[in-house]
Every structure is written in structure tokens, then in C-alpha cells.
Amino acid sequence: MRVFLIIFLLFINIYNNFAQKVALVLSGGGAKGLAHIGVIKALEENNIPIDYIVGTSMGGTVAGFYAAGYSIKEIERIAKTRDFLEWLNGTIHPRYNYNYNQNDPSTSLISLKLKIDSTLKTQLNSTIINDIPLNFALNEYLAYANGQAGGNFDSLLVPVRFVAAEIFSQQQVILSKGRIADAIRATTSIPLIYKPIKVDGKYLYDGGLYNNFPVDVAKETFHPDITIGVNVSSKNYSTYPENKDEVLINEGMLYMFLSKSDTTKLDSQDILISPNVNNYTAYDFNQAEKIINNGYETTLLKINELKLKIRRSGDSSELAKRRANFYNPQRDFFIKDLQMQHLTPEQKSYVYKILTPRRKPRTMSYVKKEYFRMANEEYLQIEYPAIDYDKTTGNYLLNFFAKRDRRLNIDLGGSLSNREINQLYVGLQYKFINYLGIKILGSANIGTFYNSGLIKIRFTPPSKFPYNINLEAQYISYNYFRTTQLILLDPNPSYVRQNNNKFGITFNTPIDVKSKLSISSHYFYNLDNYYNLQVISSKDTTDKTTFDGYVAEAKFERTTLDKRMYSSSGKQFFLSAKYYNITEHHYPGSTSAFNQNYLQAHNWVSLRATAQKYISISSKVKTGISTDFAASMQPVFRNYTSTIINLPGYYPLNDSRTLLLQNFRAFTFIAGGLTQSFFLKRKLELRFEGHVMFPIEMLNKNSLNKVFYKPQNTQFAASSTLLYWTIVGPCAVSVNYYTDTKKQLGLFFHLGYLLFNKRVFD
């Protein structure tokens, strides 16, 4: 009898060891949650089994991909990619971000998006990050596994639960079925950062609001024998963190919304793993490799305890076999059908024509490219894509949730300077869509030196061959009378005021994602007021020269520059050909050598080509190279002043367009420059620039202000700039030098962007 009892107890012990079920619980914590990848990596290498998995927030993201059949190596690779950072930051990858439909750069500093409802009430857009890239990526990566499991999270490679929050009733929600992508988006929807999504008719937010360490969910749902809890949330302090507050304030949003991780839910037989990620913030996703390694190394220190409590050993070959049978890594699958929700028949027609290729299958890569093109155009407010896989037919379905974008965009900005070139900027943009996408844009710059107004109506047809047509009216005024007062050596100010009005049409189409071809035709009317002498009296009157006529232009542009101004990476190429047909009218003033009015017709052709490229010497040193070429058959107008102020100009430095540099204007010239940037700190930069211009012919004037040509004289410009990037744009102080008879050495300061609309003759 005693022998039988011993054998029975031994059998029970062996059975319990082999029957042990293990649940893995992964807490939230933003970028710190990447440590979960290292934890799972160490568990797999040491054959620690994972039978169930539960996650919140970033823990839910790692849990979802692992349960869907992705190997830990694949998850680690994804977390280290640039794509992963772009999903989280709301950045659409440059390969999908078409330049042809973007607005021209402006001095905008703040952009407000107001939602307009059917009663014309407005509300400020309440989220910070654009979730379109993240939403699409989750559906693309997880649709297959979701179809394999039939929407049942218990039927995935590893049964999984996600914890979300329903803020109206202030309850946690445990997600056990549906789309994996929906569950991950719900559990990572940090309030005010990402939009919540609806699951089963309810808007859900980040699960960390009510349960950031869901050990209780794992125990109550799966009843495991042992629970491994991984807590990366080190955000709560019993006293004020005086020595860390400057760093921690950057992740203040998480401190407001994520509840404390309660590690007391673990029992004595359970294991707690706490990677030391205190040196990282919740936004340090660019430190993925270090955070993952931290989780890996911390888990290795726990291996003996894990093996002591978990006697059952996982079979890595069996797991790999199950994963291979469950998971299909194919990326460029076919979209068999499209369904659209919340759209009118006209809007559905617009979407269908874009997403359905002519005589081609709907591959994932094609649909993705066109989907992001529509997102960039912003005619539709894309709420959420849902990609479903039917394992019985092997077909994919794209369910497209969108509605008309009723947002009114308001842009505010401008610039401040130590010279009288300060300006304010206001821009408005409104979009609507039926069979066409229509965008109405308006902007105004107001200042002493520069004023402009622009109204543009853009039509975007739904076409496999993307293009848009723009009707536009523009007014520009440059006043050089008062902009040179603080040039250090400037005894001869410029008395010139130029007004430019144009009305016309422009056709834009992409050559590739970053290149566009533009063809335009405009009627224009220019009015120039100027004195012909440097010393004038209060009784003197200005000469007036008007130009009215037509200009046609063909333009090619390609750019990958990283900033609107003071770029330090990327490249740009611009090529333009223009044809002018105009009439010149001259009305002499008191300083003119002429007494009679003058009328003359002109036509000519001009070419312009510019290029620049930035090279990274090291992480702290960048070099930029630029070239500029202009060739114009523009005729000599009636006098020297009206000719020189309308010649092609070379604008090498940050303030060049605010100065009337006569030596840097010529019919034909070749120019180039070199920029050296030294990054002293993350936002502090020291730049040195040197530029040279070789005019083919230069103009001079006699005592009667008539034109004659003088020999070529090489021109130089140089600048030293200390630059700091503020929340409202660049703040820079420069010492600038030009080999110009009027403006040579100048001290220049500005805050904000110095950008100007181009005149017809530019």
C-alpha cells in the first residue's frame, strides 16, 4: 500500500509539472514597452512556455503581433525600422507623400484644424498625432492572422486578451474577439494623442487608464498555474521627482492618463520581471535596440527562478512548426473587393476610381499607394480602414470608413526682424468632394516691406493618372523704400516699390512621388514706382513703369529637402522655361531723363535651373552644395532702373530677397555656393556660407539713366549664422556680406520663416 501511495504521489507531481499552464502579462509604458520584445526573446531561448498572453497599451501591441504568429525576431526587426517610428509619429512615408498636391511653403507657424458640423458649429481638432499610417499598418500586418482565427482571439497561435478603457462609464473593456488591429488600436489610444476607435459600437481608449498591469485579467480569464508579469511602467512616485522632473515632463500626458501598475496582484508562485527602463522616456522609440536588450538581459537574470517554478519545458521546434502552419508572411496580397462606409454615391465613385486600377489586379502595394495619396489630398476624413481575410476563399476585402472632411484649416504665422520687413500671415483652407475633389485656399501676408494676397481653387479629379488643376489670383507688393535702414554700410537706399497682379491656371502632375511637372498660363499686370536718383526732395515724383501681358511656363521640380528654410538634408532640383508676351508703358517722373510717355511691345524666352544637395559628413556636421543658372532674352527696357529691378536675380543668403542687390542681377549668370553646418546641440546650429556669381553681362547706367553694358565682374556673398530652432520656427542672427555697391556688410536677426511668393519676372 505504501509503495502504491508513493507511486501515485510521484505521478501527480510529474503530471502537475507537465500540465503547468503559463500566462504572460505585458504592461503599458510607451516606448519602454519595447522591453517586452527582449523578455519574450529570452523566454523562448530558454524554452520557457507561453500558453496565454495579456497586454495593455504597448504591451498589447507586442502581445498582438506575437499571438498573430510573428516570430520574436520579426517583431524586433519591425520595432527597429523607420516605418515603425513613422506609424507612431503619424508620418506618411516619403514614398507615399506626393509633392504635386502640396501647398507652396509659407510662413505659417501654427495650424488649427476646425471641424464644422451640419449646423456650421466648429470645434478644435482634439488629437495631436495623425493615426492614418498606424491604422493601415496594423490592418496590413494582422489581417491574415485574424482571418485564420476567424476573429476569435482564442484561436490565434497563442490565445490573447487586450485591455482597453471605456471612459463614459469609466470601465475597463476586455477584448477577446473581433479584429486584432482594432484591439491594438483601442488599447493604445492615449487620450488627446490618438483618436479613439469604435469597437462593438463603443469608443475605446488606452487600457492603461484603468489597468496598466492586467494580471487579474490573465488569472480570471485563463486560470493559469503560473503568471509571468512584465512591468515597464515606472512612472509613479511617492514624492516629487525633483532631479528628474525636467526629463519626465516630456511624457506628462502618460502620467496623467495611465494608472499605476499594481504588482501585488501576482501570487507567490508567479514571477515578476521589471526591466530597468527608468533612463528612457515613453517616447524614446528611436532607442528601440537598447530598450529591447534591457528587457532581454533583465530576463536572463530571472531564468533560474523561472526554471525552478516552471518545470515544464517548451518545445521550440514544435512552436516553429505551429507558427509555420498558422502564419503566412506574404505582404503584397490581392484586395478582391472594396466596401465604403459613410460616403455618398458621388464620393464612393471618387474613391473607387482611384483605388481600382485599370486592367490590373488590386495588389496591396497599389491600394496602399493610392490610399495614402487620398489621405494626403485630405478631401476625405479617413476614419479607419479594415482589411479582412477570408481563409475559405483566400480573398482580402478592404472596408473603407471615411466621410467628407469638414475641417477648416487656419494657418497663422509671420516673422520678426531687426529690419522693417516684419510680416503677419493668415491662411485659410477648405475642402469638399463629390465627383471631384475641390480645395479652396486663401492667404494674406501683411507687412511694411512685403504684402501679398492669394486665392486658389484646386480641382483634383479621381484618376489613375494623378493631376490637379488650379485657378488662381495673386497680388504681391514689395516696398524697398524702407528695408535697408539697418544695413551697416548703406549710404544709398533703394527707392523702389513693385506691385504684381496675376490671374491664371496651372496644371500639376507627378513624375514620381517627389517630382512634379507644372504647366501654367497667366495674365499679369505689374506696376513699378521708382526714383532714378539717390538724393531726392519731397517734391520729386516717381517714374512709373507698367507691364501687362501673358506668361506661359513649363516647370519641373523635385525636392526631398527636410525644411522650408535652412535645410540640412535632402536635395532639390528645379528647371523652368518661360515665354513672355507683354507691353511696356513708361510714365516719367521728376527724376527721369525723359519727358514723354513710352509704349513698347516685347516678347522673350527665359530659362532657370537650380539645384542643391546636402551631404552628411557626420551626425554633427552637414555640407550643402548649391548651383543656380539663369539665361534670359529679356530686352532692355526704357531706362536702367526699370531694367535692373526686373532682371533675373541670384538670392544666395537668408535676407537676399529683402534687398535690391543690383550687382546680383543679370540677363545670364552662373552661380554656386557651399554651406557648412555644425550642430552644437540638438536645436542649435552654426552655419557658414559662401557663394559666387559669374554674370555673363552686367548693366551700368550713364548720367541720363540709360543702359550700357560693362565687363563681367564676379560677385561674392558670405554669411555666418547662429541658428536655433524654436517651437515657432528658426531664430537666427547673421552677419551677411555682399559685393554690392549699395549693400555690403549687414547684421541681420529674424524669428520665423522668410518666405515670399514669386513675382512673374522671378
Salt bridges, closest charged atoms under 4 A:
GLU44 OE2 - ARG323 NH2 3.60
ASP51 OD2 - ARG312 NH1 2.72
GLU76 OE1 - LYS41 NZ 3.59
GLU76 OE2 - LYS80 NZ 2.94
ASP83 OD1 - HIS93 NE2 3.99
ASP83 OD2 - ARG95 NH2 3.44
GLU86 OE2 - ARG82 NE 2.83
ASP131 OD2 - ARG185 NH2 2.95
ASP131 OD1 - LYS195 NZ 3.93
GLU140 OE1 - LYS368 NZ 3.08
ASP154 OD1 - ARG161 NH1 2.86
ASP182 OD2 - ARG179 NH1 3.38
ASP216 OD1 - LYS265 NZ 3.45
ASP267 OD2 - LYS219 NZ 3.12
ASP270 OD2 - LYS219 NZ 2.78
GLU305 OE1 - LYS302 NZ 3.42
GLU305 OE2 - LYS309 NZ 3.45
GLU318 OE2 - ARG322 NE 3.17
GLU370 OE2 - LYS369 NZ 3.74
GLU370 OE1 - ARG373 NH2 2.59
GLU377 OE2 - ARG373 NH1 3.71
GLU383 OE1 - HIS342 ND1 3.17
GLU383 OE2 - LYS403 NZ 3.45
ASP388 OD1 - ARG179 NE 2.76
ASP405 OD2 - ARG407 NH2 2.83
GLU420 OE1 - ARG482 NH2 3.02
GLU472 OE1 - LYS456 NZ 3.69
GLU472 OE2 - HIS522 NE2 2.69
ASP512 OD1 - ARG558 NH1 2.86
ASP543 OD2 - HIS586 NE2 2.91
ASP548 OD1 - HIS585 NE2 3.70
ASP562 OD2 - LYS563 NZ 2.87
GLU584 OE1 - HIS602 NE2 2.77
ASP628 OD1 - ARG608 NE 2.84
ASP655 OD2 - ARG419 NH1 3.23
GLU685 OE2 - ARG687 NH1 2.93
GLU689 OE1 - HIS691 NE2 3.03
ASP762 OD2 - ARG657 NH1 3.78
ASP762 OD1 - ARG759 NH2 3.45
